[in-house]
Amino acid sequence: MSVRDSSAQTRSPSIRLILLTLVMLYGAIAGLQTVVDFDLGWQMADARNPLASGDVLSYTAPGAPWIYPSLAGIVFRHLFHLGGYAAISWFCAVALLATLAIVALRSKTSTLILLLLAVPALAGQMIPRSGIFTVVIAAAYTRVLLDHYLGRDSRRLWLLPFLMIFWVNLHTGFISGLGLMLGYIAAEIVDCIQKTKQSRALCQLKLAAPWIAASFACTLLNPWGFRIYAAIAAQEHISALQANVIRELTPLYREFSWRGLQLLSPLSAIWWMLAASAIALVFLLYKRQLGLALFLSLAFGSCLWSSRTQGVFLPVACLIAGEAFAERASSQHHLQRFATWPGLRWAGMIAVLSFVAWRCHDIVTDRTSLREDRITLFGAGASWWLPQEAAAFIEKNHLPTELFSTFNLSSYLTWRLGPHYRDFADGRYLPFGDRIVSAQLKLTHLPLDSEEWNQAVATYHIKTVILPLSRFWGIEEVPLREDCSSRNWVPVYFDTTAIVFVRDGALPQAELSALRVDCQHQQLVDDGNLPQSRRLRMEHYQKLANAAVLYFLLGRNDEAQQALASAGRIARDDRSLVLLNGQLQASRGEFDAAGESFRSSLKMSESDAAWYQLGLLYANQRRYPEAIHAFQRALRLAAQPEFSVELSLAKAEVLNGQANTALQTLQKASQVLPDSGPAKADLYDAEAATYSQLSNWPAAVRAEEKAVQETPAVAGRWKILAAMYTATGRQDQALHAQEKAESLMSQIPR
């Protein structure tokens, strides 16, 4: 052995040790996040009745069939009682470290490099809910099966049935464990086709078969036996609404965007891992390692098909792709000679160290949270998003049941306020079905004084409403201004995270009057001295940012600008506040400055919201071609078609003389039309304008008549209809419509 070979072997363990240390350090920092997951609450609440097979958490579907493993909820309940949300945060960090250790220990350098790339994606899967156990145990399954397949270690096959006993009682993701074992079997069967590998593959299959069979049998060791499979089958019947509400149920490939793909962005980590896996597949097929290629391709396909399987895919990708890259490198002698250059090794290690240091700095300073619009911060404890003070207010003042909230917030409230306060519908979805969840979504978007709300109160006896107000996963769903001026509901609590209403008459009038708050004068945040600690300062920033949005929505623009300025003194990496600043500038008529703000937000990170606001600005300036382009960009970036954007695009197309194109856009808008009178009337208004431009007056009149039917108290639409009747020679109807418009206008207070 030459001196050069000896020194290369000496350096290799040192490099692996450095990389392993960096992987674990990066994982420890990336995994420590505040708690907010929307499923954690109902899972802890559900664990109060671990053997139940029907719904006990809601008042809309009591007794509806519901089976779900409760051991994870029990674990989280004990952690919460032991150390609150901080204990749960630390548990998630430890779970990520355990997953990284399972994959990293005794792995090759290429696998460790892939793990560094995968840390953000794995950290994104380590959220506090039962699925976290699937990620950890799936990594262990993958390691055991691959070590056996590669002939390195068959002594740990006993772990397969042992872990399955826990897995089936922790999470329905145990089904992916069965998939991993079937993938292993398929890989061995493929190798049996190759004569050179046949005897070895058969021998390994015989050795693994008893443990695999025992693992399948262990899935029945749960409180419901075979019925657990019926519950999983029900979960897999995903409706369009369910996929729309629970984003992780949609295929991952639908989220891909070339523009959104950034080389060093943590959000792109999953795509780079998929790309690395695709390259590894080519190497494996070239070397005729068909078994490993099949195993990896199955994991690759399942990840693209379902976002939920990312946590299972990533360990498989790191281990198999790492093997493929290591073997490819060892077979290329010119690469080996190139890699032994000391300068190259040092340059590589400096690059990796710089990369990890940069990523860790961004996480610790919460720049990553701000840039990615996260509702978590670095550290242990509860997220600023959770309306803990609002929940305490409801509990302290014994506000009446039944309690209504949004789909996401209900999952927290059923734990925080249950079992006394049951929920309308929560993240479990299945007990409620499309009917109840769609009703919940509709009510959330409608003003509290709407007829739909009156019907819901009569049906479900709702007396208290709590709505989230965060600028993420909150206020975008709530008609705040209309609700604050409700005739039938009284606002009794209002801060930067939530607002609480009580039905008029649900409490004694004196008590209700004492609790009432005034949305137009409520001080949402104390803009005093900044907290000294990083964590408290960032939480104060989030309060200021939320307050700025809420003030703006309530028309309190001066206060919104003050809150915005105070938030800007703490952090400047939040594109949502740059966007809000543009909206404030536009409201003051500072259109050039507003355009600059919207474009600055887009430079920070493209978003459908920024493109939409820029489109509205261009339309207001009669720059219709540019408005059309902006609206089209917003639609391409949106996670799902947005009615408001489609409608704005159609209006811009009409004003730009593209009536036929506008009709096609209106057809798309009608497919995502909210079930509300004003939205329908807006659509019919646009249709009437489009047909008018085409001189199709009968169609234009029919469309405007529909708009009037949806909103009969809007004088402006009666005036438009009167003009259309006049244009078509229907004088009597024109006179009636004009009189109706004048009558409605006379009722408006002056």
N, C-alpha and C positions, 0 to 999 in steps of 0.2 A: 504494500500500500504506500502510495506516495505521501509526502508531507502535505501536499496541497489537498489530497483527498481526506487525510486525517483532520486537517483544520476545518474543512467543509463540514465534516460530520460533527465536529465539536460545536461549530457555530449553529448548526441546524436546531439542536435542542434549545439553545439560548434564544433563538428567534421565535421558536414555538412558545417558550415560556413568556417572552415579552408580549406576543400576540394574545396568548391566553389571559394574561393580566389585563391587557387593554380591553378585551372582550368583556371580562367580568366587571371592570371599572365602568365601562360605558353602559353595561346593562344595569348596574346598581343605580346609576344616576338617571337613566332613561325610565327605569321602572318605578321610581318613587314619585307618584303623582297624587294630587288630592282626589277625593272620592266624589263621583257624581253619577255613576252608571244608572240608567233608567230601569234596569231589570233587578238590581240589587234589592230594592225596597220590597217588591212583591215576593221575591224569593225568600227573604227573611220573614216576611209576614206569613207566607205559605207554610213555612216550617213550624208555625205554631200548631198546625194540624198535620203532622207528617204522614199519617196514614189515610188521610181523606182522599176520596176519589171523585169529589164534586166541589164546585166553587163555594167558598165560604167568605170571600173577601168583598164581594160586590152586592149591591142592592138591585141591580138590573138583571142578573142571571144567577140567582142563588140556586145551588144544587145542580147547575149545569155540569156535564161530565168534564172532569179535569184530573189528569194524572201527571205528576211531575216528580222526579227524584228530589228528595228533601234534605239529603245529607249535606249538600253544599250550603243550603240556607241555615242549617243548624250550625255549621262551622262558622259562618259569617256572624250569626247571632252571638255565639260565644266570644268571638273576637271583638265584637262591638261592646259587649258587656265587660270585657276585660280591659279594653283601652280605647273605646269609641272608634270614630272613623280613622283616627291615626293608626290604630292597630291593623285595620283593614288595608290601609295604604302600605304599611310595612310588609304585610303578608303578600301583597301583589308584587312588591319588589323582590321578595325572597323567591316567589314562584318564578319570576323571570330569570333570576340567577340560577335556580335549579334547572330550568329548561336549557339555559346556555351551558351549564356544567355537563349535563347529560350528553349534549351534542359535542362539546369542545374537548372534554377529557379524552386523551389517547387518540385524538384526531390529527390529521395531517395539516400542514401549514395552509394549504389551499382551502380547507374547510374552515379554518379560523378566520381567514380573510373574508370568506363568504358570510360568516357569522357577523363580522363587523358591519358588513353591508346590510344584513338582515335585522340588526338590533332594533331600528325604529319600527319596522313592521311587526316584529315580535312584541315589542313594548305596547303597540297598539292593540294587540290581542290580549294583553294581560290586564284586562279591566275587571273590576270587582264584581263578578257574577259567577254562576256555576260553570260557564264555559272555560274559565281559567284552568280548571282541573283537566279538561279535555286536552288543552295545549300541553300541559306538563306530562300527563300520562301518555299521550300520543307520541311525544318525543322519546319517552322510555320504551314504548312498544317498537318504534322505528329503530332505535339503537339495538335492542335485543334481536330483532328479526334480521337486521342487516349484518350484525356481528356473526350470527349463525349462518346466514347465507354466504358470507365471504369466508367462512371457515375459521374465524378468529376466536370465537368463544360460544360454545353451546351450553355452558353450565348455567346460564341465567334464563333459560326458557321457562323455568318454573314461575318466573315473575309474571308471565302472561295471564294465567288464571288468577293468580293472587291479586294483581292490580285490577283485573276485571270485576272482582267482587266489590271493590270500592267504586270503580268507575260507573257501574250500572246504577249505583245509588247516589252518585254525585251529579250526573248530567246525562241527558239523552244523547250527547255526543259519543257515548260508548259505541254507538253504531259505527263510528269511524275506526274504532279499534278492530271491529270485525272486517271492515274494508281493508285495513292494513294487513291483516292476516290473509285475507283472500288475495291481496296483491302479492304477498310473499309466495303463496301457493302457485299463483299464475306464473310468477317469475321462475320458479323451480320447474314447472311443467314445460315452459318454453325451453329451458335448458335441457330438458329430457329429449327434446327433438334433435339436439346436437349430440352426435355420437361421442364426441370427446368429453362431454360434460354429463352424459346420461347417468352413469353409475353413481357419480358423486351427488348429483341432484336427487336421485331416488333415495340414496342413503340419508341425506339430510331431511328429506320429506318424511321418511319413516321416523326419524328421531324427533321431529317437531310435531308430528301428527297428534300424539296423545295430549300434548300441552295445548295445542290449538283446539282440539275437541273439548278439552276441559274448560277452556276459556269460553267457548260458545255455551256450554252448559251452565257456566257461572252467571251468565246474563239472566238466568231465571231466579237468581238469589236476590230478589227485590220484593217489596210488599205486595206487588200486583202480579207477579209471575209473568205469564205470556202476555197479559194485557198491556205491558210496557211497550210491546211492539205495535199494538193498535194505536197507542198514544203517539208513537213516532210516525206511524202512517198518517194520522190526522194532521200532524205538524207539516208533513210534506205536501199536503193538498193546499197549496198556496194560491189564494185569490189575488186578482189584480190589485184590489184595495190593500190587502195585507202586505204585498210586496212594496206598495207605494208608501205605506205607513212605516214599515220596518225595513229600512234600506238594506240591511245585511242579507235579506232574503233574495235580493236581486243578483243576477250574474255579475261577477267582477268585471268581465270584459266590457260591460256597458259603461263603466266609469273611466275607461281609457280615453285619453286625449293627448295627441301629439304636442299640442301647445302647453298642456299641463305637465308634460314630462320634463323634469329638470335634473341635471346631472347630480347635484349635491343636495337636493331637497329630500328631507326625511319622508315626505309623502310619496316620493317616487321609489322608495326602497322595494316595495313589493313587485314593481314592474321590472326593476333591474334584476331581482331574483328570478323572475320568470324568464327574462332574457338569458341569464346565466344558465338556467336549466335547459333552455332550448339549445344553446351551444353545447352543453354537456350531452344532450341527447344525440347530437350529431356525432360527437366523439365516441359515444358508447356503441352506436350503430356501426360506425366505421370499424371499431375493434370487435364487432360481432358479440358484444356483451348484451345479448338480447333480453336476458332476465332483468338486469338492472335498468335497461332502457324501458322495458314495459312498466316496471314498478314506478319509475320517475314519471313516465308519461301519464299514468293513471292519476298520480297526485297532481300533476300539472293540469290535466283536464278538469279534475274535480275543483281545483282552485279557481279556474276561469269560470266554471259553471256556477259556483256558489261562493259568495264572499265569506260565508261562515267557515269555510274550510282552510282559510289562510294559515291559521295556527297549526293545522295538521301538515300542510304542504311545506312550510318553511324548514322544519327539521329534516324532512325527507330530502328537500332540495339541497340543503347544506351538506348533508352526509354523502348523497350519491353524486351530486355535481362535484363536490370536493374530491371524491375518489377519481372521477373521470378526469378532472383537470390535473391531478397529481400524476396519474398514469400517463397522460398525454405529455406532460413536462418531462417525465423520466425517460420517455422514448425519444425525445428530441435532444440529441447530444449538443447541438449548437446552443439550445436554450440553457442547458446545464452549464456550459462554459460561460455563457453570458451572465448567468445568475451568480456565478462564483466570484465575479469581480467585486472587490471590497467597496469600491465607490458606489456601485449600483445598490448593494445591500444597505449601505448607510443612507443613501438617498431614499430608498424605499421605506426604511424604518422611520426616517424623519417625516416623510409624507404621511405615513399612517399615524404617527404620533400627533402631527399637526391636525389631521382630520378629526381624530378622536377628541383632542383638546378643544377644537373649534365647536364640535357638536355638543360636547359637555357644557361648554361655556354658554352656548345659546339656550340649553335646557335649564341650567341653574339660574340664569338671569331672566327666564321666561320669554325670551325673544321668540323661541319656537312656538310657544303657546299663542303669542300675539299674532305671529305671521300666519299661523294655520287656523285661526279663529277657534281655538280650543276653549272649553269651559273648565279646564283644569289648570292647576299651577304646579310648579315643582315643589315637592314637600309632602308631608303627611297631614292628614286631617280631611275635613269636609270641604268640598268646593264652594266657592263664592256663589255658584249658581243656585244651590239649594236654599229655598225660602224658609230657613229655620225659624227666624223670628216671626214670620207670618203664621207658621204652624203653631208656634208657642202661643201666639195671640188667640188663635181659634180655640186652643185647649184651655187657656186661662179664663177666657170669657164664656166658655161653654156655649159656643154658637150652635145653632140647631142643625140637626141632620135633616135630610140627606145632603151630602156634600158632593159638589160637582167640580171637576177640574179637567185639564187636558190629558191626553193619552199618556204623555211622558211623565208629567208631574204626578199623576195619580199613582204611579208605581212607587214613588217616594212616600206619598201621603198615606198609602195603605199600611205602610210600616210605621211611619211616624205618629199617625193619629189613630190607627186601628188598635183593637177591633171595634172600638166604639163608633168611629166614623168609617163606614164602608164606602167603597168607591163606585163610580159610574162604569168605568172600563179602564183597564190598565194594560201593561205590556204583554200580558199572557195571550191576549187576542182570542184564542180558541173558544173560551167559554162564552164570548160575546158575539162572535161572528161579524159578518159585514154589516148587518142591520144596526146593531148597537154602536159599533165603532164609527160607522159613517154618520150616525146621528150625533155622536160626540164631536166629531170633526166639524160637522155643519154648525152645531150650536156654538162651538168655540169661535167661529168666524162671524157669527151673526150678532147684532146688538141685542142686549138683554131684554129690550122692550119688543122684540119681534114676535110675530104670531107663533113661530116655531118654538120660541122659548116658553110662551104661555102654554102651549100644548105639552111640552116636556115637563113643566112644573105640575100640570094637572095629572100627567101619567106617572111620574116618578116621585112626586112630592119633594122636589128639590127646594131647599131653603137657604143654603149657603153655597157660594161660588168662590173659588180661589183660582186665579189665573197667573201664569208666570209672565214676568215682564222683562226678562233678560233679552238683550239684543240678539242673542243666539238661542234658538229653540224656545222662543217665548213670544215677544211682543209682535213678531210678524204675523201671528195668528189672531191677535186680539184687536177688536175695534174699540180702543181705549177711550177715545173722545166721546163716542156715543154712549158707552157704558157709564162713564162718569156722570152724564146728565140724564141717566135713566129715571123714569117716573115710578117704576115698580121695584127697583132695587136700590139699596143704600150702600155706598162705599164706606166701610168701617176700618179698613187698614190699607195703607199704601206706602210701599218703599221701593227700592230699586230692583227688587227681585220678584215681588208679587203684589197683587191687589186682591182684597177680599170684599165681597158683597154679601149682604143679607137681604132676603126677600122682605119687602115692606109688609108688616103685619106678623112676621115670624117671631118677633120679640116685642115686648111691651114698648109702646111708643117713646116713653121717657128714656128707657135704656138704649133704644136704637138712636135717638137723637144725641145722646151723650157719646155714643161711639162714632157717629158720622164724621167723616173727614172730607175736606174740600180739595178736589184734585187740582184746582187752579191755583191754590195757595199752599199746598202741602210742600214743606221743605224736604227734599229727598236725600240730600247728603250734606254733611257738615264740611264746608270747604275751609277748614282751619289749618292748624299745623300738620305737616305731613308726618306719618308714622316713621320711626327710625328703622325698623327691621324691614328687610327686603320683602318678606311674605306679606306683612301688613300693608306695606306701601303698594304692592301690586293688587291686593284686594281692594284698597281704597281707590286705586286707578279704575278697577272694574266698576265700582259704584259710581264714580264720576262719569265714566263712559256710558253706562246704562242711564244715568240721570240725564245726560245730554240728549240722548235719543228720546226719552220720555218727555222731557220739556219741549222738544221740537214737535213731537206728535200732538201735544196739548196746545200748541201755539204759543208757548212761553219762550220765544226765540232768544230774548236777551239772556235769560237764565241758561238756555241751552249753550249759547256762545261762551258764557262764563265757565260752565262745567267743562266744555270742550277745551278751553284754554288751560284750565287747571289740570286736566288729564294729560294734555300735551307737555306739561312741565315734568311729568313722571316718565312717560314713554312716548316714542314717536313711530313705532313699528306697526301700529294698528291701522290697517287699511280701512277698516269700518269707520274710524273716526275721520280719516281724510275724506271719505265719501260723505259723511254727515256734514262736514265743513262745507263741502260743495253744495249740498242741499240748502244749508243756511244762506250761503252766498246767493244762490238762485232765488230764494224767497225774498231777498233784499233787492233783487234786480241786478246783481253783480254777475252778469252772465259770463263774461270773459274769465273772471276769477273762478267761477264755478266750473267752467270747462277745464281749466288748468288743474283744479282739485280732482275732478273725475279722472282725468288722464294720469295724474300722479298716483291715484289709487290703482289704476290699471297697470302702471309700471311696477308697482310693488308686487302685485299679483293679480292676474286677470280674474274677474268675477262677473257673473251674470248681472248682479245688482249694479255694479259700476257702469257696465255697458248700457243697462236699462236707463239709468239716470242720465247718462250722456245722450242717449237717444231722445229722451224727453226734452232735454235742453235744446238739442238741434231742431226738434219739431217746433218748439216754442219760438225759435229764431227763423223758422220757415226754411231751414236747411234740410229739406226732406230726403234727398239722396243719402246724405250722411246719417240722418236719423234712421233710415231703412237699414243701412249697414250696421249701425249700432244695435238695433233691435234683433237683427239676425244673429249677430255675435252673442247677444244675451241668450237667445234660444239655444244656440249650439252649446253654450257652457252650462246651461241650467241642468240640474239633475233630472228634471221632468218638465214637460211643457207647462208654461205658465199662461193662464188666461189673460192677465193684464198685459203681458208682453206681446202675445199674439194679437190682442185687440189694438194695442198701440201701433204695432207694425201695419195692421190693416188700414188704420186711419192715415198713417204716413203714406202708404201706397196710394190711397184714394186722392190725397192732396197732391201727390206727385203725378197724378194722371194715369195710374196703373190700376184701373178699376177691375179688370179681369183677374189680375194677380191678387187684388184685395179680396175678391170673392173666395178664392182658394184659401187664403189665410184665415178668413172668417169661418170657413168650414172647419179648419183645424182648431180654431178658438172654440167653436161650438162643442167639440169633443171633450174639452176640459172646462166646460162652463160650470161655474159654481151654482148650486141650487138656491139662488136668491134672486128676488125680483129686480133690484137695482142692477146686478150684473147682467141679467137677461136683457133688461131695457137698454143697457149700453151696447150690447151686441146688436140688438135690433136697430138702434140708432145708426150704427155703423153700416149695417146692411142697407138701410134706407138711403143713406148718403151715397153708397156705392151704386145702387140701382138708379138713383137720380142722375149720377154722372153718365150712366149708360142710357139715359132717357127711357128707362123701363119704369114708367110711372106706376102702373098697377102693382108691380112688385115692391116699389118703394113705399107706396101707401100701405100695403099689407104689413110691411116690416114696421113702419111707424105706428100703425094701429096696435101691433103687438107690444111695442115699447110703452104705449099709453096704458094698455091693459095691465102691464106689470107694475107701473108706477102712476096710478091715476091722479095722484096729488101733486104731480110735478107740472107746473104751469108751462114751462118752456117747451115740453114735448107736445102739449096741446096746441101751442102756437105754430110749431113746425108742421103738425098734422093739418092745421087750418090752411097753411100756405100750400101744402100738397093738394088738399081738396080743391083749392082755388085754381091751381095749375092744371087740374084734370077736369075742371068745369063742374065740380060738385058743390055748388054755391050754398045750398041749404046746410049740408054737413060742415062746410067751411065756417058758416056763421055760428053754428052750434059749438064747434071746437073753439072758435075765437071767444065766444061768450064764456065758455068753461075756463079758458085761460085767464080771462080778465077777472072772473069770480075768484079763482084761486089766488091771483096776485093781490086782490083787495084784502085777503085774509092775512097777508104777511104783515107782521108788526113793523111799523116805520120808526 
